[in-house]
Amino acid sequence: MSTSSSPAFSSRSSRRSESRRGRSYEPFAGADSTPGTLGPFLAVFDALLVAVEETAWNARNLGELASQAYLRSIGDWQRTRQDLGGRSGQFSRFTRTGLTLARITGSYRLHRVKRAFLSKARARAELAALHAENARLFYAMSAEHGGAFVKVGQLLSARADLLPDVWVRELAKLQDALPGVSFREVQGILESELGAPLEALFASIEREPVAAASIGQVHRAVTHDGQEVAVKVQRPNIGSAVRGDLQMLEMFVRALGREIATVDAETCIAAIRSAVLRELDYCAEAETTRAVSCFFDGDARVTAPMPVDGLCSERVLTTTFMRGQKISVVLDAWQERRIAGDAFAGPMSSAILGRLLEGYLRQVLELGTFQADPHPGNLLVLEDDRVCILDFGCAERLTPELRRRYLDVLRFGIAGDTERVSALLGELGFETASGRPETLRQFADALLGELRQMATGSVSWPSGDELSERAQALLKAYRDDPVVRLPAEFVMIGRLFLALSGLFSRYQPQIDFVRHVLPVLQTALTSPAAG
């Protein structure tokens, strides 16, 4: 789960890449770093403009391209507006978000020019102030528009290895603290969906939400038999808003297709559309939640809530209420204790992340159904130290054959057989422009490097310089021989491990391979899916 496969290190458009291939991307170390470390941070914001989540790693500085496209041809944008069916509100929303992202990206580019004329102390101070202002701007934009923009922010909030602390803190608000809708609207949806007055449905329900996300918000309630439950209610009219977002973003990606390097955009778009639209169907989410909850039933390390029969519908999902703290809050507390000299803190933090890794490996390799949205707002640590996985709206299912193939990728990757891994990736559907395996070998090594080190009992987390060197090598390989086709399921798998890699890179755990990984591999190898 190396961070070197980050979206921050994608190449630029083929038209411009030749003139800029010598530019060095240095890892961003936060607001207190030296003034010369903006490269991957800027690339993150370039990546945001591609569309939803996973297409981010194929971004090509689209903020700049979008601005030029706007100036070059107002007529193209008028036609886009017509394509949106005359929905001026959606076009206005599209324009406002694009301008905000271009403003953020442009401000960092301007700072990169200005810093040559400033002292190091002054440049550092201005950069810190710029981070705070831009983090606020991005949060405000995401909270206002919701939908896909919130999901991008949630994904980035887990990338403390790339973003400054002020950005991580600001984007963390997108995990569970968005503005909620009025309780009158919530009550109307509950009564309409569940077919009974509110007092007949619940003994009590809190009017203020305990969490509010892009598609729904959660209220704590108590059933008439005394069970404490979490009631997730879909926001009014969110379905049409999300579908409009997807239409706009897909058109944007396709319209810029000539400007970006060759990539399998259609696979990414189709996978994202399918995943986002599934999040609107709470009946499907209830089914997935039940499957994962039953799978982990009785497990002492990982758990998930259970849906409550009779209180779920297409727009309402009621589950058992899980009491715990956000995983990032718990890990930050252990981190502070470790810095203060507590010898117990490091092993405890590693154990929590070991359980998390174990839980996701088991979902992918054993169950074949996994939650693909592991930002900290969806992960709790309970009082008994179990890791609890919430929110199965974004989930993926793998056939037994695919589970077997990805299991082979893992076990050969751990063994260091990158040649065999690159062949397996080709069998799964990865394809480079040249058809040669060298790029896939580097891709496999970037994905599985840390996991292989875990097997030896000695994980050496990369320093900033090492991360930069890895990024340069991967970037050069990608430019020389782009990956032009991805298997559809890998869009969700990639999203999953990209988000987990942010947590692991920040807290740098020493995972007990024998305890958390090896048993999963052994069980998966002997299961019917292993064939």
C-alpha positions as CSV (number, residue, x, y, z in Angstrom):
1,M,0.0,0.0,0.0
2,S,2.6,2.5,-1.0
3,T,1.7,6.1,-1.4
4,S,3.7,6.3,-4.6
5,S,0.6,5.4,-6.6
6,S,-0.9,8.7,-5.5
7,P,-2.9,11.0,-7.9
8,A,-0.4,13.6,-7.1
9,F,2.1,12.1,-9.5
10,S,0.1,11.7,-12.7
11,S,1.6,13.2,-15.9
12,R,0.3,16.3,-17.7
13,S,-1.4,16.5,-21.1
14,S,0.6,15.0,-23.9
15,R,0.7,18.4,-25.6
16,R,2.6,20.0,-22.6
17,S,4.4,17.1,-21.0
18,E,7.4,17.3,-23.3
19,S,8.3,20.8,-22.1
20,R,7.8,20.1,-18.4
21,R,9.3,16.6,-18.0
22,G,12.2,18.0,-16.1
23,R,10.0,19.5,-13.3
24,S,10.6,17.9,-9.9
25,Y,7.6,17.0,-7.7
26,E,8.7,17.1,-4.1
27,P,6.5,15.5,-1.3
28,F,4.5,18.0,0.7
29,A,5.4,18.0,4.4
30,G,2.9,20.5,5.7
31,A,2.6,24.2,6.4
32,D,5.9,24.3,8.2
33,S,7.9,22.9,5.4
34,T,10.3,24.9,3.2
35,P,8.9,27.0,0.5
36,G,9.9,24.6,-2.3
37,T,7.6,21.8,-1.6
38,L,4.4,22.6,-3.5
39,G,4.6,20.1,-6.4
40,P,2.4,17.2,-5.4
41,F,0.1,19.5,-3.4
42,L,-0.7,21.4,-6.6
43,A,-1.1,18.2,-8.4
44,V,-3.7,17.1,-5.9
45,F,-5.8,20.2,-6.8
46,D,-5.2,19.6,-10.5
47,A,-6.6,16.1,-9.9
48,L,-9.7,17.4,-8.2
49,L,-11.0,18.8,-11.5
50,V,-11.1,15.5,-13.4
51,A,-14.4,14.4,-11.8
52,V,-15.3,12.0,-9.1
53,E,-12.8,10.3,-6.7
54,E,-11.0,7.6,-8.6
55,T,-10.3,9.5,-11.9
56,A,-8.2,11.8,-9.8
57,W,-5.1,9.7,-10.3
58,N,-5.3,10.3,-14.0
59,A,-5.6,14.1,-13.8
60,R,-3.7,16.4,-16.0
61,N,-3.8,19.9,-14.4
62,L,-7.4,20.4,-15.5
63,G,-7.8,23.6,-13.6
64,E,-5.6,25.4,-16.0
65,L,-7.0,23.6,-19.0
66,A,-10.6,24.4,-18.0
67,S,-9.8,28.1,-17.6
68,Q,-8.2,28.1,-21.1
69,A,-11.1,26.2,-22.5
70,Y,-13.5,28.8,-21.1
71,L,-11.5,31.7,-22.5
72,R,-11.0,30.0,-25.9
73,S,-14.6,29.2,-26.7
74,I,-17.6,30.6,-24.9
75,G,-19.6,28.9,-27.5
76,D,-18.5,25.5,-26.2
77,W,-19.8,26.3,-22.8
78,Q,-23.1,27.6,-24.2
79,R,-23.5,24.3,-25.9
80,T,-22.7,22.5,-22.7
81,R,-25.4,24.5,-21.1
82,Q,-27.8,23.4,-23.8
83,D,-26.7,19.8,-23.3
84,L,-27.8,20.2,-19.6
85,G,-31.3,20.8,-20.9
86,G,-31.4,24.5,-20.1
87,R,-30.9,23.8,-16.4
88,S,-29.3,27.1,-15.6
89,G,-28.9,26.3,-11.9
90,Q,-26.8,23.2,-12.7
91,F,-24.7,25.1,-15.2
92,S,-24.2,27.9,-12.7
93,R,-23.2,25.4,-10.0
94,F,-20.7,23.8,-12.5
95,T,-19.2,27.2,-13.3
96,R,-18.9,28.3,-9.7
97,T,-17.1,25.1,-8.6
98,G,-14.8,25.3,-11.5
99,L,-13.9,28.9,-10.8
100,T,-13.3,28.1,-7.1
101,L,-10.9,25.2,-8.0
102,A,-9.1,27.3,-10.5
103,R,-8.7,30.1,-7.9
104,I,-7.2,27.7,-5.4
105,T,-4.8,26.2,-7.9
106,G,-3.9,29.6,-9.3
107,S,-3.1,31.0,-5.9
108,Y,-0.6,28.3,-5.3
109,R,1.0,28.8,-8.7
110,L,1.3,32.6,-7.9
111,H,2.9,31.8,-4.6
112,R,5.4,29.6,-6.4
113,V,6.5,32.6,-8.4
114,K,6.3,35.1,-5.5
115,R,8.5,33.1,-3.2
116,A,11.6,33.9,-5.3
117,F,11.3,37.5,-4.1
118,L,10.6,36.7,-0.4
119,S,12.7,35.6,2.5
120,K,12.3,32.0,3.6
121,A,10.5,33.0,6.8
122,R,8.1,35.3,4.9
123,A,7.4,32.7,2.2
124,R,6.7,30.1,4.9
125,A,4.3,32.5,6.7
126,E,2.4,33.4,3.5
127,L,2.2,29.8,2.5
128,A,0.7,28.8,5.9
129,A,-1.9,31.7,5.5
130,L,-2.7,30.5,1.9
131,H,-3.3,26.9,3.1
132,A,-5.7,28.1,5.8
133,E,-7.7,30.3,3.3
134,N,-7.8,27.7,0.5
135,A,-8.8,24.9,2.9
136,R,-11.7,27.1,4.0
137,L,-12.7,27.9,0.4
138,F,-12.6,24.2,-0.6
139,Y,-14.6,23.1,2.4
140,A,-17.3,25.9,1.8
141,M,-17.6,24.9,-1.8
142,S,-17.9,21.2,-1.0
143,A,-20.4,21.8,1.8
144,E,-22.5,24.0,-0.4
145,H,-22.6,21.8,-3.5
146,G,-22.5,18.3,-1.8
147,G,-22.6,15.3,-4.0
148,A,-19.3,14.4,-5.8
149,F,-17.4,17.3,-4.3
150,V,-17.9,16.1,-0.8
151,K,-16.7,12.6,-1.7
152,V,-13.5,14.0,-3.2
153,G,-13.0,16.0,0.0
154,Q,-13.6,12.9,2.2
155,L,-11.1,11.0,0.2
156,L,-8.5,13.7,0.5
157,S,-9.1,14.1,4.3
158,A,-7.5,10.7,4.7
159,R,-4.4,11.8,2.8
160,A,-2.4,13.3,5.7
161,D,0.7,12.1,4.0
162,L,0.0,14.6,1.1
163,L,-1.9,17.5,2.7
164,P,-1.0,20.0,5.3
165,D,-2.6,19.6,8.7
166,V,-4.9,22.6,8.2
167,W,-6.3,21.0,5.1
168,V,-6.8,17.6,6.9
169,R,-8.6,19.3,9.8
170,E,-10.8,21.4,7.5
171,L,-11.7,18.5,5.1
172,A,-12.4,16.2,8.1
173,K,-15.5,18.3,8.6
174,L,-16.8,16.7,5.4
175,Q,-16.8,13.3,7.0
176,D,-19.8,13.8,9.3
177,A,-20.5,17.5,10.0
178,L,-22.2,18.9,6.9
179,P,-25.2,21.2,7.3
180,G,-28.3,19.0,7.9
181,V,-31.8,19.4,6.5
182,S,-34.7,20.4,8.7
183,F,-36.3,17.8,11.0
184,R,-39.6,18.6,9.5
185,E,-38.3,17.3,6.1
186,V,-36.8,14.3,7.8
187,Q,-40.1,13.5,9.5
188,G,-41.9,13.7,6.2
189,I,-39.5,11.4,4.5
190,L,-39.6,8.8,7.4
191,E,-43.4,8.8,7.5
192,S,-43.8,8.6,3.7
193,E,-41.2,5.9,3.3
194,L,-42.1,3.7,6.3
195,G,-45.9,4.2,6.0
196,A,-46.6,5.2,9.6
197,P,-46.6,8.3,11.9
198,L,-43.2,9.0,13.5
199,E,-44.4,8.2,17.0
200,A,-45.5,4.7,15.8
201,L,-42.1,4.1,14.3
202,F,-39.8,5.1,17.2
203,A,-40.2,5.6,20.9
204,S,-37.9,8.6,20.5
205,I,-35.7,10.2,17.9
206,E,-33.2,13.1,18.3
207,R,-34.1,16.1,16.1
208,E,-30.4,17.1,15.5
209,P,-28.5,14.7,13.3
210,V,-25.4,13.0,14.7
211,A,-23.8,13.0,11.3
212,A,-24.7,14.6,7.9
213,A,-23.1,13.5,4.7
214,S,-23.5,14.3,1.0
215,I,-26.4,12.0,0.4
216,G,-28.0,11.4,3.8
217,Q,-27.9,12.3,7.4
218,V,-28.1,10.2,10.5
219,H,-30.3,10.6,13.6
220,R,-30.0,8.6,16.8
221,A,-33.3,7.0,17.9
222,V,-34.8,4.3,20.2
223,T,-37.2,1.7,19.0
224,H,-40.3,0.7,20.9
225,D,-38.5,-2.4,22.1
226,G,-35.7,-0.3,23.6
227,Q,-33.1,-0.8,21.0
228,E,-30.8,2.2,20.2
229,V,-30.6,2.7,16.5
230,A,-29.0,5.0,13.8
231,V,-31.6,6.2,11.3
232,K,-30.1,7.4,8.0
233,V,-32.4,9.5,5.9
234,Q,-31.8,10.5,2.3
235,R,-31.7,14.2,1.6
236,P,-34.7,15.5,-0.3
237,N,-34.2,15.6,-4.1
238,I,-30.6,14.3,-3.8
239,G,-31.2,11.8,-6.6
240,S,-31.7,14.4,-9.3
241,A,-28.8,16.5,-7.9
242,V,-26.4,13.6,-8.0
243,R,-27.5,12.5,-11.5
244,G,-27.0,16.1,-12.6
245,D,-23.5,16.2,-11.1
246,L,-22.5,13.0,-12.8
247,Q,-23.8,14.2,-16.2
248,M,-21.8,17.5,-15.8
249,L,-18.6,15.8,-14.7
250,E,-18.8,13.1,-17.3
251,M,-19.2,15.7,-20.1
252,F,-16.3,17.7,-18.6
253,V,-14.0,14.7,-18.7
254,R,-15.0,13.8,-22.2
255,A,-14.8,17.3,-23.4
256,L,-11.1,17.5,-22.2
257,G,-10.3,14.1,-23.6
258,R,-8.1,15.5,-26.3
259,E,-6.1,17.5,-23.7
260,I,-5.2,14.6,-21.4
261,A,-2.9,11.7,-21.8
262,T,-4.4,8.4,-23.0
263,V,-6.3,6.7,-20.2
264,D,-9.2,4.4,-19.8
265,A,-11.7,7.2,-18.9
266,E,-14.7,5.2,-20.0
267,T,-14.1,2.4,-17.5
268,C,-13.6,4.9,-14.7
269,I,-16.7,6.9,-15.6
270,A,-18.8,3.8,-15.8
271,A,-17.5,2.4,-12.4
272,I,-18.0,5.7,-10.7
273,R,-21.5,6.3,-12.1
274,S,-22.5,2.8,-11.0
275,A,-21.1,3.2,-7.5
276,V,-22.5,6.6,-6.9
277,L,-26.0,5.7,-8.1
278,R,-25.9,2.6,-5.9
279,E,-25.5,4.9,-2.9
280,L,-29.0,6.3,-3.6
281,D,-30.5,2.9,-3.1
282,Y,-30.7,2.2,0.7
283,C,-32.4,-1.2,0.1
284,A,-29.2,-2.4,-1.7
285,E,-27.1,-0.8,1.1
286,A,-29.1,-2.6,3.8
287,E,-28.4,-5.9,2.0
288,T,-24.7,-5.2,1.8
289,T,-24.6,-4.0,5.4
290,R,-26.3,-7.2,6.6
291,A,-23.9,-9.4,4.6
292,V,-20.8,-7.7,6.1
293,S,-22.3,-7.6,9.6
294,C,-23.1,-11.3,9.5
295,F,-19.7,-12.1,8.1
296,F,-18.0,-10.4,11.1
297,D,-20.5,-11.6,13.7
298,G,-18.6,-12.8,16.7
299,D,-15.2,-11.4,15.5
300,A,-13.2,-9.9,18.3
301,R,-11.4,-7.4,16.1
302,V,-13.8,-6.1,13.4
303,T,-17.5,-5.4,13.3
304,A,-20.3,-3.6,11.4
305,P,-23.8,-2.5,12.3
306,M,-26.9,-4.6,11.5
307,P,-29.9,-3.3,9.7
308,V,-33.2,-3.3,11.6
309,D,-36.1,-5.1,9.9
310,G,-39.2,-3.1,9.2
311,L,-37.4,0.3,9.4
312,C,-35.6,0.3,6.1
313,S,-36.7,1.5,2.6
314,E,-35.2,2.9,-0.6
315,R,-34.6,6.2,1.2
316,V,-34.3,5.2,4.9
317,L,-31.8,2.9,6.5
318,T,-32.0,2.0,10.2
319,T,-29.2,0.0,11.8
320,T,-27.9,-0.8,15.3
321,F,-26.2,2.2,16.8
322,M,-22.5,1.7,17.3
323,R,-20.9,3.7,20.1
324,G,-17.3,4.6,19.5
325,Q,-14.8,7.3,18.4
326,K,-13.6,8.2,14.9
327,I,-10.5,6.2,14.1
328,S,-8.5,9.4,13.4
329,V,-9.3,10.8,16.8
330,V,-8.2,7.6,18.6
331,L,-5.0,7.3,16.5
332,D,-4.1,11.0,17.0
333,A,-4.5,10.5,20.8
334,W,-2.1,7.5,20.7
335,Q,0.3,9.5,18.5
336,E,0.5,12.3,21.1
337,R,1.1,9.7,23.9
338,R,3.8,8.0,21.8
339,I,5.6,11.4,21.3
340,A,5.3,12.0,25.1
341,G,7.2,8.8,25.7
342,D,4.4,6.2,26.3
343,A,5.9,2.9,25.2
344,F,2.4,1.3,25.0
345,A,1.1,3.9,22.5
346,G,3.0,2.7,19.4
347,P,1.9,-0.9,19.6
348,M,-1.7,0.1,20.4
349,S,-1.8,2.3,17.3
350,S,-0.3,-0.5,15.2
351,A,-2.8,-3.0,16.6
352,I,-5.8,-0.8,15.6
353,L,-4.5,-0.3,12.0
354,G,-3.7,-4.0,11.9
355,R,-7.3,-4.8,12.7
356,L,-8.4,-2.3,10.0
357,L,-6.1,-3.9,7.4
358,E,-7.3,-7.4,8.4
359,G,-10.9,-6.3,8.1
360,Y,-10.6,-5.0,4.6
361,L,-8.4,-7.9,3.3
362,R,-11.1,-10.3,4.7
363,Q,-13.9,-8.4,2.9
364,V,-12.0,-8.5,-0.4
365,L,-10.5,-12.0,-0.3
366,E,-13.0,-14.0,1.8
367,L,-16.4,-12.4,1.6
368,G,-16.0,-10.9,-1.9
369,T,-18.1,-7.9,-0.8
370,F,-16.3,-4.8,0.6
371,Q,-17.0,-1.3,1.6
372,A,-14.9,1.0,-0.7
373,D,-15.1,4.3,1.2
374,P,-12.8,4.0,4.3
375,H,-12.4,7.7,5.2
376,P,-12.1,8.3,8.9
377,G,-15.8,9.3,9.3
378,N,-16.8,5.8,8.3
379,L,-14.4,4.1,10.8
380,L,-14.9,3.8,14.5
381,V,-12.9,2.4,17.4
382,L,-15.3,0.9,19.9
383,E,-14.8,0.7,23.7
384,D,-13.6,-2.8,23.4
385,D,-11.0,-1.7,20.7
386,R,-12.8,-3.4,17.9
387,V,-12.7,-1.5,14.6
388,C,-16.3,-0.8,13.3
389,I,-16.9,-0.2,9.6
390,L,-19.8,2.0,8.8
391,D,-21.7,3.1,5.6
392,F,-21.9,0.5,2.9
393,G,-23.4,2.7,0.3
394,C,-20.2,2.6,-1.7
395,A,-19.4,-1.1,-2.0
396,E,-18.2,-3.5,-4.6
397,R,-18.7,-7.3,-5.1
398,L,-16.1,-9.6,-6.6
399,T,-16.8,-13.0,-8.2
400,P,-15.0,-16.0,-6.8
401,E,-12.8,-16.0,-9.9
402,L,-11.7,-12.3,-9.4
403,R,-11.1,-13.0,-5.7
404,R,-8.8,-15.8,-6.6
405,R,-6.9,-13.7,-9.1
406,Y,-6.4,-10.8,-6.7
407,L,-5.4,-13.3,-4.0
408,D,-2.7,-14.5,-6.4
409,V,-1.6,-10.9,-7.0
410,L,-1.2,-10.5,-3.2
411,R,0.7,-13.7,-2.5
412,F,3.1,-13.4,-5.4
413,G,3.6,-9.7,-4.6
414,I,4.5,-10.6,-1.0
415,A,6.9,-13.1,-2.3
416,G,8.5,-10.5,-4.4
417,D,7.7,-12.1,-7.7
418,T,6.9,-8.9,-9.6
419,E,7.2,-10.6,-13.0
420,R,4.4,-13.0,-12.1
421,V,2.4,-10.1,-10.6
422,S,2.6,-8.1,-13.7
423,A,1.5,-11.1,-15.8
424,L,-1.5,-11.5,-13.4
425,L,-2.4,-7.8,-13.8
426,G,-2.4,-8.3,-17.5
427,E,-4.8,-11.3,-17.1
428,L,-7.0,-9.1,-14.9
429,G,-7.4,-6.5,-17.7
430,F,-4.6,-4.0,-17.1
431,E,-3.1,-2.9,-20.4
432,T,-0.3,-0.4,-21.2
433,A,0.0,1.5,-24.5
434,S,3.0,-0.7,-25.6
435,G,1.8,-4.0,-24.2
436,R,5.1,-4.5,-22.5
437,P,5.1,-5.6,-18.8
438,E,7.7,-3.2,-17.4
439,T,5.3,-0.5,-16.4
440,L,3.0,-3.0,-14.7
441,R,5.9,-4.4,-12.8
442,Q,6.6,-0.9,-11.4
443,F,2.9,-0.4,-10.7
444,A,2.8,-3.8,-8.8
445,D,5.9,-2.9,-6.8
446,A,4.4,0.5,-5.8
447,L,1.2,-1.2,-4.7
448,L,2.7,-4.1,-2.7
449,G,6.0,-2.8,-1.5
450,E,5.0,-2.1,2.1
451,L,2.9,-5.3,2.4
452,R,6.0,-7.3,1.3
453,Q,8.0,-5.5,4.0
454,M,5.4,-6.5,6.6
455,A,6.0,-10.1,5.7
456,T,9.6,-9.7,6.7
457,G,8.7,-8.0,9.9
458,S,10.5,-4.8,9.0
459,V,8.5,-2.0,7.4
460,S,10.6,0.9,6.4
461,W,8.2,3.8,5.7
462,P,9.6,6.1,3.0
463,S,11.1,9.5,3.9
464,G,10.2,12.5,1.8
465,D,13.2,12.1,-0.5
466,E,12.4,8.4,-1.0
467,L,8.8,9.1,-1.7
468,S,9.9,11.7,-4.3
469,E,12.3,9.3,-5.9
470,R,9.5,6.6,-6.2
471,A,7.1,9.2,-7.6
472,Q,9.6,10.3,-10.2
473,A,10.3,6.7,-11.3
474,L,6.6,5.9,-11.5
475,L,5.8,9.1,-13.3
476,K,8.5,8.4,-15.9
477,A,7.3,4.9,-16.4
478,Y,3.7,6.2,-16.9
479,R,4.8,8.8,-19.4
480,D,6.9,6.4,-21.3
481,D,4.2,3.7,-21.4
482,P,0.7,4.8,-20.1
483,V,-1.8,2.4,-18.6
484,V,-4.6,2.7,-21.1
485,R,-7.1,0.1,-19.7
486,L,-8.1,-0.8,-16.2
487,P,-10.5,-3.6,-15.0
488,A,-13.7,-2.1,-13.8
489,E,-13.5,-3.5,-10.3
490,F,-10.1,-2.1,-9.7
491,V,-11.5,1.4,-9.7
492,M,-13.1,0.6,-6.3
493,I,-10.2,-1.5,-5.1
494,G,-7.8,1.3,-6.0
495,R,-9.9,3.8,-4.1
496,L,-10.0,1.5,-1.1
497,F,-6.3,1.1,-0.8
498,L,-5.5,4.7,-1.8
499,A,-7.5,5.9,1.2
500,L,-6.0,3.3,3.6
501,S,-2.5,4.2,2.4
502,G,-3.1,7.7,3.7
503,L,-3.8,6.5,7.2
504,F,-0.9,4.1,7.2
505,S,1.6,6.7,5.9
506,R,0.6,9.1,8.6
507,Y,0.8,6.8,11.6
508,Q,3.5,4.4,10.2
509,P,2.4,1.3,12.1
510,Q,4.4,-1.8,12.6
511,I,1.8,-4.4,11.5
512,D,2.0,-7.9,13.0
513,F,2.0,-9.8,9.7
514,V,1.5,-13.2,11.3
515,R,-1.4,-12.0,13.3
516,H,-3.3,-9.7,10.9
517,V,-2.4,-10.7,7.3
518,L,-1.1,-14.3,7.1
519,P,-4.3,-15.9,8.6
520,V,-6.4,-14.0,6.0
521,L,-4.2,-15.3,3.2
522,Q,-4.3,-18.9,4.5
523,T,-8.1,-18.9,4.9
524,A,-8.6,-17.3,1.4
525,L,-6.2,-19.9,-0.2
526,T,-8.2,-22.8,1.2
527,S,-11.7,-21.3,0.4
528,P,-13.7,-22.5,-2.6
529,A,-13.0,-19.2,-4.3
530,A,-9.3,-20.0,-4.4
531,G,-10.1,-22.8,-6.7
